[in-house]
Structures are given as structure tokens and as C-alpha cells.
Amino acid sequence: MAIKEKIKDSLGLGKPDYVKVEDKNRFYYMLQQMQNNRWKITLAVLFLFFFIIAGINSAVFFGVSIEENWKEMLLILFGAFAGAKI
């Protein structure tokens, strides 16, 4: 198995394997799929939040001058992520 396929399988990004379930278990299967999707969305949001914070910190550390309009946009984006309830 190639490395690319292993990464896709570990992240759950490959083709979904459809599981045959009994009629009485369909609801529980659906709930499991919804919870799995919530975890993926949560990880994506946390990654973006970390990326924004790392970008701001690296700009401060290296003394990069950020234009005022970009600084305002970054702070608004940071405030939106910090205030969002997941």
C-alpha cells in the first residue's frame, strides 16, 4: 500500500466503505457517521486556529511589518475563532 493511501485511510479521507446494517440499526449507524464528521470539522477548525496563532506569533518574532488592514483582518478572524462555540 502506498504512503498516500495509508495517509488517506488514517485520516478517513478515502472512499467510504458502505456497511450493510440491519433496519433497526440504521439510526445508530447514522449517529456514528455524524459524530465522525463532527470530529473532522473540529480538527479542521483547530488546525486553522493554530495556523492563525502561529502566523501572528511568527510575524511578531521575526519583526515583520504587517499593514494595518491585514492586521485588522487577522484580529477579526482570531476573535471569530475564539468566540465561536463548536
Secondary structure, 3 states (H helix, E strand, C coil): CCHHHHHHHHHCCCCCCCCCCCHHHHHHHHHHHHHHHHHHHHHHHHHHHHHHHHHHHHHHHHCCCCCHHHHHHHHHHHHHHHHCCC
